[in-house]
Amino acid sequence: MTSRPQPTRTRKLPGERRAEIVQTAASIALEEGLERITLRRVADELGVRPGLIGHYFPAADNLVSEAFSHAATQERESLLPRDEHGLPPDERLARFLVRLTDGEYRDLSRLWLNARHVSRFKTGLRAAVSAQESETRTALVDLIEEGRRTGDFTTDDALGAALYILVTVDGLGAYANDDTQVDHPVLEDMAIATAERLLGLTRGTLRTRA
């Protein structure tokens, strides 16, 4: 009786393996929360030994921080995609806000809520949250500044407008875990109406542009 040949396991390049680990951890964070990320859990998902994960991330807290940063970066790139940079500023802002309110980003809202809470106890995650907030804030300020230069927006304070919009979005995101939230149109359009008021746009403009 001849023995069956064992399948050959392909060794991944370090960069590929590290990216795979971070992506897997980010998926766990989105589906179950940052607290569920452990070296063993990620190893089980990938079908490898925990020691392999520990080789790249000796401390689980570092993996938690990178997983959050990865998910938040992907979120920002999907909300403000590079291939839309040629569109008028008001249309890009409209798409950004409508995407945020259409329900598809509920898991990410939960992740942000989760990260802000957990970051109270984890210095690395706190730094990651701060860095991602800064990146998103800068992207929105740049967009508003562009719209101000083209005459689409009438505001003398792009940073103030961006902060107001983002705080409104974050406030709505605070209800991401509440399945009994009051169902009212004002909640769906609150961030959009806020942006229109701050930027001198007629009510309904952004929905139409999107």
C-alpha positions in Angstrom: 0.0 0.0 0.0 1.5 3.3 -1.1 1.2 6.4 1.1 -0.7 9.4 -0.3 1.6 12.3 -1.0 1.1 15.2 1.4 0.0 18.6 -0.2 2.8 21.1 -0.3 2.2 24.2 1.8 3.2 27.4 0.0 5.3 29.7 2.1 4.0 33.3 1.8 6.3 36.2 1.6 6.6 38.1 4.9 4.7 41.2 3.5 1.9 39.0 2.2 1.6 37.1 5.4 1.5 40.2 7.5 -1.1 41.8 5.3 -3.2 38.7 5.5 -3.0 38.7 9.3 -4.1 42.3 9.6 -6.9 41.8 7.1 -8.2 38.8 9.1 -8.0 40.7 12.3 -9.8 43.7 10.8 -12.6 41.3 9.6 -13.0 39.9 13.2 -13.1 43.5 14.6 -15.9 44.5 12.2 -18.0 41.4 12.8 -17.4 40.9 16.5 -15.4 43.7 18.0 -11.8 44.6 18.8 -11.9 42.7 22.1 -12.3 39.4 20.1 -8.9 39.9 18.4 -6.4 37.4 19.9 -3.4 35.7 18.4 -5.1 32.4 18.8 -8.3 33.5 17.2 -6.5 35.0 14.1 -4.4 31.8 13.9 -7.5 29.7 13.9 -9.1 31.8 11.1 -6.0 31.4 9.0 -5.4 27.7 9.8 -1.9 28.3 11.2 -0.2 28.1 14.6 -0.5 31.0 17.0 3.3 31.2 17.1 3.3 32.4 13.5 1.0 35.3 14.4 3.1 36.1 17.4 6.2 36.2 15.1 4.7 39.2 13.3 2.8 40.6 16.3 4.4 39.7 19.6 1.8 41.8 21.4 -1.9 41.4 20.6 -2.5 45.1 21.3 -0.3 46.0 18.3 -2.4 43.8 16.1 -5.6 45.4 17.4 -4.3 48.9 16.6 -3.2 47.9 13.1 -6.5 46.1 12.4 -8.5 49.2 13.4 -6.3 51.4 11.2 -6.7 49.1 8.3 -10.5 49.0 8.5 -10.7 52.8 9.0 -8.4 53.5 6.1 -10.5 51.2 3.8 -13.6 53.0 5.0 -12.2 56.4 4.1 -11.0 55.3 0.7 -14.5 53.8 0.0 -16.3 57.0 1.2 -14.0 59.3 -0.7 -12.6 57.2 -3.5 -9.6 58.4 -5.5 -11.3 57.8 -8.8 -13.9 60.5 -8.0 -11.4 63.3 -7.4 -12.2 64.8 -10.7 -15.9 65.3 -9.8 -17.1 68.7 -8.5 -16.6 69.2 -4.8 -20.4 69.4 -4.0 -21.0 66.0 -5.8 -18.1 64.3 -3.9 -19.4 65.7 -0.6 -22.9 64.5 -1.5 -21.7 61.0 -2.3 -19.7 60.9 1.0 -22.6 61.8 3.2 -25.2 59.7 1.4 -22.9 56.7 1.6 -22.5 57.3 5.3 -26.3 57.3 5.9 -27.4 54.5 3.6 -26.9 51.7 6.2 -24.0 49.9 4.6 -21.5 51.4 7.1 -23.2 50.3 10.2 -20.5 47.8 11.1 -17.9 50.5 10.7 -19.9 52.8 12.9 -19.9 50.1 15.6 -16.2 49.7 15.1 -15.5 53.4 15.7 -17.7 53.3 18.7 -15.9 50.2 20.0 -12.4 51.7 19.3 -13.1 54.9 21.1 -14.2 53.0 24.2 -11.4 50.4 24.2 -8.7 53.1 23.4 -9.3 54.5 26.9 -7.2 51.5 28.1 -4.9 50.9 25.2 -2.3 53.6 24.4 -1.5 52.2 20.9 -5.1 52.1 19.9 -5.7 55.6 21.2 -2.9 56.8 19.0 -4.4 54.9 16.0 -7.8 56.4 16.6 -6.4 59.9 16.8 -4.4 59.4 13.6 -7.4 58.1 11.7 -9.6 60.9 12.9 -6.9 63.4 11.7 -6.7 61.7 8.3 -10.5 61.9 7.8 -10.7 65.4 9.1 -8.0 66.6 6.7 -9.6 64.9 3.7 -12.9 66.6 4.5 -11.3 70.0 5.1 -9.5 69.8 1.8 -12.7 68.9 0.0 -14.5 71.9 1.6 -11.6 74.2 0.8 -11.8 73.1 -2.8 -15.5 73.7 -2.9 -15.0 77.2 -1.4 -12.4 78.1 -4.1 -14.8 76.9 -6.9 -17.7 78.8 -5.4 -19.7 75.6 -4.6 -19.6 76.3 -0.9 -19.9 79.6 1.0 -17.9 79.3 4.2 -14.9 81.1 5.6 -14.2 78.3 8.1 -13.5 75.0 6.4 -12.2 73.3 9.5 -15.1 74.5 11.6 -17.6 73.1 9.0 -15.7 69.8 8.8 -15.7 69.4 12.6 -19.4 70.2 12.8 -20.2 67.6 10.1 -18.0 64.9 11.6 -19.3 65.4 15.1 -22.9 65.1 13.7 -21.9 61.9 11.9 -20.2 60.6 15.1 -23.3 61.5 17.1 -25.5 59.4 14.8 -22.9 56.6 14.9 -23.3 56.5 18.7 -26.7 54.8 18.0 -25.1 52.0 15.9 -25.6 49.4 18.6 -29.2 50.4 19.2 -31.6 48.2 17.2 -34.6 50.0 18.7 -33.6 53.4 17.5 -36.5 55.7 16.6 -37.2 55.4 12.9 -37.5 59.0 11.7 -36.3 60.7 8.5 -34.6 63.5 10.5 -32.0 61.0 11.6 -31.3 59.9 8.0 -30.8 63.4 6.8 -29.3 65.1 9.8 -25.7 65.1 8.7 -26.7 66.1 5.2 -28.9 69.0 6.4 -26.1 70.1 8.7 -23.7 70.2 5.8 -26.1 72.1 3.6 -26.7 74.7 6.2 -23.0 75.2 7.0 -21.9 75.4 3.4 -24.7 77.7 2.1 -26.5 75.1 0.0 -30.2 75.0 -0.6 -32.0 72.2 1.3 -32.0 69.0 -0.8 -29.0 70.0 -2.9 -26.8 67.2 -1.7 -29.3 64.4 -2.1 -29.9 65.6 -5.6 -26.2 65.8 -6.4 -25.6 62.3 -5.1 
